[in-house]
Amino acid sequence: MTLAPAHPLVLIGPIAPLGKAGQTSAIVKASTPGPWRIGKTGLEGDAQADLKHHGGPEKALHHYAFDHYATWRAEIGDAAPLAAPGAFGENLSTSGWTEETVRLGDVIRFGSALLQVSQGRQPCFKLSLRFGLRDMAARVQRSGRTGWYYRVLQEGVAQLGDALALIERPCPDWPLARLSTLLYRDTRDRAGLAAMAALPQLAEGWRALAQRRLDTGKTENWSARLYGRQRQS
């Protein structure tokens, strides 16, 4: 195991208006002082507006690499959300952990809580509203710089100064970047999809997605997720 401990910035956010079309979201997060209570559905005090697609036990906390911010500035300029961590709706912000170094199923200790990497992120159009760029969600998807989610294996409390520490790695051959490649680029890699569908550590929804592709031979339409329902046609 080669993932060095990382001290995160912890962020939470309330439901608030987003964009000009009456959308609501809790994507705008701000750092908050500890202690942080971590339950089965996430951080105490955090919120999600769309519980059908966000939050829940398999998406209890979202982690995004602060390492990516400089790359985004180089690509899109000094967008206002990039001024501080929280631009991507993340609950945990660190340096040194990325989609290349974190594996599916990694078990992480944070204070007295135990977290497990459950899936990557499928970016949605609310990222585009957040950044004021019509194709921001699509850019995030193409880049593979999506961040990832944790399920909570053991509820607990973390304090300022506690590090995220890797304690178990059951899937060493499954960096999150490999999952992203299967989902968004090599979408008809049947051997890869079959292996993905068989991963017990992967969130059920993602295993079902891989199995649907195997059964139908088709890749799902991403338009509504990336651009909003007005783009479904």
C-alpha positions in Angstrom: 0.0 0.0 0.0 1.5 3.3 -1.1 -1.1 5.9 -0.2 0.4 8.3 2.3 -1.9 9.7 5.0 -3.5 13.0 4.1 -5.0 15.8 6.3 -8.2 16.9 4.7 -10.1 20.1 4.6 -13.7 19.2 5.6 -16.5 21.0 3.8 -20.3 21.1 4.2 -23.1 23.1 2.5 -26.8 23.8 2.8 -29.4 23.6 0.0 -29.5 26.9 -1.9 -30.6 28.3 -5.2 -28.3 27.6 -8.1 -28.4 29.2 -11.6 -31.2 31.2 -13.1 -33.8 28.4 -13.8 -35.0 27.8 -10.3 -32.6 24.9 -9.6 -31.6 24.1 -6.0 -28.4 22.4 -4.9 -26.0 21.9 -2.0 -23.0 21.9 -4.4 -21.6 25.0 -2.8 -19.5 23.8 0.2 -17.4 25.7 2.7 -14.8 24.5 5.2 -16.1 23.9 8.7 -14.2 23.4 12.0 -14.3 20.1 13.7 -15.3 17.9 15.4 -17.0 16.3 12.4 -19.6 13.6 13.1 -19.8 11.1 10.3 -23.0 9.0 9.9 -24.1 6.4 7.4 -25.3 9.1 5.0 -22.5 11.5 5.5 -21.4 14.5 7.6 -23.7 16.0 10.2 -24.9 19.3 8.9 -24.3 18.6 5.2 -27.2 18.5 2.7 -28.2 17.3 -0.8 -31.0 18.8 -2.7 -31.7 15.9 -5.1 -31.7 12.7 -3.0 -32.5 10.6 -6.1 -29.1 11.2 -7.6 -27.0 12.5 -4.7 -26.3 11.4 -1.2 -27.3 8.2 0.4 -25.2 5.3 1.9 -23.1 4.8 -1.3 -22.4 8.5 -1.7 -22.1 9.5 1.9 -19.0 11.7 1.3 -17.5 13.1 -1.8 -13.7 13.5 -2.1 -12.0 15.7 -4.7 -8.3 16.2 -5.2 -7.1 19.8 -4.7 -4.3 18.8 -7.0 -6.7 19.3 -10.0 -7.4 22.9 -9.3 -4.3 24.2 -11.0 -5.1 22.1 -14.1 -8.6 23.5 -14.2 -7.3 27.0 -14.0 -5.0 26.3 -16.9 -7.9 25.0 -18.9 -10.8 27.4 -18.1 -9.1 30.3 -16.4 -9.6 31.8 -13.0 -13.2 30.8 -12.6 -14.7 32.1 -9.3 -15.5 28.7 -7.8 -11.8 27.7 -8.1 -10.8 30.4 -5.6 -11.1 27.9 -2.7 -11.7 24.2 -2.1 -15.4 23.3 -2.5 -15.7 24.2 -6.2 -16.9 20.7 -7.1 -19.2 20.1 -4.1 -16.6 18.0 -2.3 -16.8 17.2 1.4 -13.1 16.2 1.6 -10.3 18.1 -0.1 -6.7 16.9 0.0 -3.4 17.0 -1.9 -1.6 13.8 -3.0 -4.7 11.6 -3.5 -6.1 11.3 -7.0 -8.1 9.0 -9.2 -4.7 7.4 -10.2 -3.6 6.6 -6.6 -6.9 5.8 -4.9 -8.4 2.3 -5.5 -12.0 1.1 -5.4 -12.7 -0.5 -2.1 -9.9 1.3 -0.2 -10.8 1.3 3.5 -9.8 4.6 5.1 -9.7 5.6 8.8 -10.7 9.1 9.6 -10.8 9.7 13.4 -13.0 6.9 14.8 -14.9 6.5 11.5 -14.1 3.9 8.8 -14.8 4.9 5.2 -14.7 2.8 2.0 -14.3 4.0 -1.6 -17.6 2.9 -3.2 -17.6 4.5 -6.7 -16.4 7.4 -8.8 -18.6 10.4 -9.6 -20.9 10.8 -12.6 -20.8 14.6 -13.0 -24.2 16.3 -13.7 -25.3 19.6 -15.2 -25.3 21.3 -11.8 -21.5 21.6 -12.1 -22.1 23.6 -15.3 -24.5 25.9 -13.4 -21.9 26.2 -10.6 -19.2 27.3 -13.0 -21.3 29.2 -15.5 -20.0 27.0 -18.3 -22.5 25.0 -20.4 -20.2 22.1 -20.9 -18.4 22.0 -17.5 -20.0 18.6 -16.5 -18.9 17.1 -19.8 -15.4 18.5 -19.4 -15.1 16.9 -15.9 -16.3 13.6 -17.3 -13.9 13.7 -20.3 -11.0 14.6 -18.0 -11.5 11.8 -15.6 -10.9 14.3 -12.8 -14.3 13.5 -11.2 -13.5 12.7 -7.6 -15.0 9.8 -5.7 -17.4 8.7 -3.1 -17.2 6.8 0.2 -19.7 4.6 2.0 -19.4 4.6 5.8 -18.5 1.2 7.3 -18.3 2.6 10.8 -19.8 5.8 12.1 -17.6 8.0 14.1 -16.1 11.4 14.9 -13.0 13.1 13.4 -11.1 16.0 14.9 -8.9 18.7 13.4 -5.5 17.1 12.9 -6.8 13.7 12.2 -5.5 12.2 8.9 -7.2 10.1 6.3 -5.2 6.9 6.5 -5.4 3.8 4.2 -5.8 0.6 6.3 -6.9 -1.9 3.7 -6.7 -2.3 -0.1 -8.9 -5.2 -1.3 -8.8 -4.1 -5.0 -5.2 -3.1 -5.9 -5.8 -3.5 -9.6 -8.8 -1.1 -9.7 -7.6 2.6 -9.5 -10.6 4.9 -10.0 -9.1 6.0 -13.2 -9.7 2.5 -14.6 -13.4 2.7 -13.7 -13.6 6.1 -15.4 -12.0 4.7 -18.5 -14.6 1.9 -18.7 -17.5 4.2 -18.0 -16.6 7.0 -20.4 -14.1 5.9 -23.0 -13.8 2.2 -23.5 -17.5 1.8 -23.1 -17.7 -1.5 -25.0 -14.8 -3.3 -23.4 -16.8 -6.5 -22.5 -14.0 -8.1 -20.5 -13.6 -4.9 -18.5 -17.3 -4.5 -17.9 -17.7 -8.1 -16.8 -14.9 -7.7 -14.3 -16.5 -4.4 -13.1 -19.9 -6.0 -12.7 -18.4 -8.7 -10.5 -16.7 -6.3 -8.0 -18.4 -6.7 -4.6 -16.8 -3.5 -3.3 -18.4 -1.4 -6.2 -21.7 0.4 -5.5 -24.7 -1.7 -6.7 -25.8 1.0 -9.2 -22.4 0.9 -11.0 -22.4 -2.9 -11.1 -25.9 -2.8 -12.6 -24.8 -0.2 -15.2 -21.9 -2.5 -16.3 -24.3 -5.5 -16.5 -26.8 -3.5 -18.6 -24.2 -2.7 -21.1 -23.2 -6.3 -21.3 -26.8 -7.4 -21.7 -27.8 -4.8 -24.3 -24.6 -4.0 -26.0 -25.5 -0.3 -25.7 -24.1 2.7 -23.8 -26.6 4.8 -21.9 -27.5 8.3 -23.0 -25.7 10.9 -20.9 -27.4 14.0 -22.3 -29.9 14.6 -19.5 -27.3 14.1 -16.8 -24.7 16.3 -18.4 -26.9 19.1 -19.9 -30.2 18.9 -18.0 -33.5 17.6 -19.2 -33.9 20.1 -21.9 -31.2 18.2 -23.8 -32.7 14.8 -23.7 -33.9 15.0 -27.3 
